[in-house]
Amino acid sequence: MSRTKKWEKIEEARRILNLPKKTTRKEIKEAYHRLVKKHHPDVGGDNSTIKKINEAYALLMEYCDNYLINLEPNDNILNPEDWWFEHFGEDPIWGKGG
């Protein structure tokens, strides 16, 4: 499968889970759980919708699990401390507030 086709599938999964273009793993999980709860067959949902939600979630989680994260500053605009805050500032463990 070409890179373009793979990216189209990721984009479709993002739309199914109603996620912004920049998101976190935690937000993916929260969106998944919210949608499964809303569309579960036990509460009147249908199996085809749940199947789409499950497939979208699995694809995005696989992408996250295999995405190479650059943990070093990669531009000259920010000093290392500002770069770290820019990338992890809201994280409760790594952020300045944590």
Secondary structure, DSSP 8 states (H G I E B T S, - for coil): --HHHHHHHHHHHHHHTT--SS--HHHHHHHHHHHHHHH-GGGT--HHHHHHHHHHHHHHHHHHHH-----S---SSS-HHHHHHHHHTT-TTTSTT-
